[in-house]
Amino acid sequence: MRRTWAICRKELQMYFYSPVAYVAFAFYFLLAGFFFANDFLSSFTVDMRPLMSNMILFYLFVIPLLTMRLVSEELRQGTDELLLTSPASLTEIVMGKYLAALLVHFLLVAFSLLYPLIMGTYGSLDQPVLWLSYLSLFLLGAAMMAVGLFCSSLSSHQMIAGIAAFAMLLLLWVIDWLGYSLFSSARDIFTQFSIVQRLTNLQKGIFDLPDVLFYVTMVAMFLVLSIQVLERKRWR
């Protein structure tokens, strides 16, 4: 665990030494602020759902930016050999990098609490809906970070890793629509794998354990896949 936290601290330093994290944060909050001003300040309707829908959409672009360098940078610089032959296990390496990405994502979620704070001065927010919506936002981001980390382990080129992460996340985003369009008889099956449709109950203020377990399972699956990719690189 000590090695995991050491890798996590190193990755956090790399995040904030690099301009990419600042660009991603600026892009996210610039767009979120614009839509908040457009949707709320024009009508003063105390409802988080329109803003939440927009913030979730921005994740498609921000998460690949935040994860594309996690392993790709090591592969590009050749430091992956030192990392893979270090005393740290592959599980510790992957978990350390993932925890760093998760903490950065937590900052995104925490800073966005400014919007319901402003809304709360104009009316009463439905607390279960508010906090379960933010739980859904965190779970979605955690799962998307795991996908981005996996894609980053596949290539030494950051842009390729970022594009691969965007493409994979987009597929998981629209899989229910594809199922409806191409395989209407299996629409319900495809919907079960949609990372967006799984948010519906939580954003209505309904805590549904299977939905939470879906995101937790997705995180675990892509972290295991990342470990397996690095394992293959170790033995080449």
Stockholm file with secondary structure:
# STOCKHOLM 1.0

chainA/1-236         MRRTWAICRKELQMYFYSPVAYVAFAFYFLLAGFFFANDFLSSFTVDMRPLMSNMILFYLFVIPLLTMRLVSEELRQGTDELLLTSPASLTEIVMGKYLAALLVHFLLVAFSLLYPLIMGTYGSLDQPVLWLSYLSLFLLGAAMMAVGLFCSSLSSHQMIAGIAAFAMLLLLWVIDWLGYSLFSSARDIFTQFSIVQRLTNLQKGIFDLPDVLFYVTMVAMFLVLSIQVLERKRWR
#=GR chainA/1-236 SS CHHHHHHHHHHHHHHHHSHHHHHHHHHHHHHHHHHHHHHTTTTCCCCSHHHHHHHHHHHHHHHHHHHTTTTHHHHHHTTHHHHHTSSSCHHHHHHHHHHHHHHHHHHHHHHTTHHHHHHHTTSCCCHHHHHHHHHHHHHHHHHHHHHHHHHHTTCSCHHHHHHHHHHHHHHHHHHHHHHHHHCGGGHHHHHTTCTTGGGHHHHTTCCCHHHHHHHHHHHHHHHHHHHHHHHHHHTC
#=GC SS_cons         CHHHHHHHHHHHHHHHHSHHHHHHHHHHHHHHHHHHHHHTTTTCCCCSHHHHHHHHHHHHHHHHHHHTTTTHHHHHHTTHHHHHTSSSCHHHHHHHHHHHHHHHHHHHHHHTTHHHHHHHTTSCCCHHHHHHHHHHHHHHHHHHHHHHHHHHTTCSCHHHHHHHHHHHHHHHHHHHHHHHHHCGGGHHHHHTTCTTGGGHHHHTTCCCHHHHHHHHHHHHHHHHHHHHHHHHHHTC
//
